[in-house]
Amino acid sequence: MDPIDGQTLPPPAPFMFGCAECVKLLTAFGEKVTADAGCFYEQLAIARHIVEEHPDQVPEPHARNCDRCPRYASRSDGDPGGLWAEHRARDLFLPEPIARLL
């Protein structure tokens, strides 16, 4: 797949190809990346969908190379909006350096 910020996109997680909504969201994401048109909204939409519709597929907290996971874990208000889960879900379709930005 085309690069984003100089990083080659990994293939999406296999389960995503069996979900029509994942495919739709990944296609929209890919079109934005290919057009070099910015894809922030599309990244958020895919992560939110994974958290809401495929919660069993969200990876565990990052054990290394992530300064965000400890901050999410220390929040006293829990995980409003599933932001920590969305952060982890980004690993399923983005390169690690990009996925860990949010």
Buried (B, 14 or more C-beta within 10 A) or exposed (E): BEEBEEEEBBEBBEEBEEBEBBEEBBEBBBEBBEEEEEBEEBBEBBBBBBBEEBEEBBBEBBEEEBEBBEEBEEEEEEBEEBBBBBBBBBBBBBBEEBBBEB
